[in-house]
Amino acid sequence: MKAQLVASETIVKEGIANHQRGAETVGGKLYLTTQRLVFESHDFNIQTVNLIPLMPNSIKVVTKAGQEHSFVVFGRDEWIRTIEGQDARI
């Protein structure tokens, strides 16, 4: 993980993910820590697609400020359970 962890912050879950922003998909890694959710893109990876995923592997995260972010991940249900469980602890 490139981002600096703050004091007493640890990584809870990590995995390969694509961040979807409209028709643009950016590949990288998604990290869930004890404090936040962090997406780090690959150094050079921008793709434009006009397809809707056929598999139910997308998650949508809404920040406290109301911003929506969509990610395509492996093991969507586990990601959702882990994020919801971690959110209850913060």
Number of C-alpha atoms within 10 A of each C-alpha: 12 6 8 7 14 9 6 7 12 13 14 15 15 16 14 16 22 21 23 19 13 10 11 13 20 20 21 17 18 22 18 19 17 19 17 16 16 15 21 18 17 12 8 9 10 12 11 12 11 9 7 7 9 7 7 12 14 20 15 13 15 10 10 7 6 8 8 11 13 17 22 21 20 14 12 15 14 12 18 14 11 15 19 11 11 16 12 8 8 8
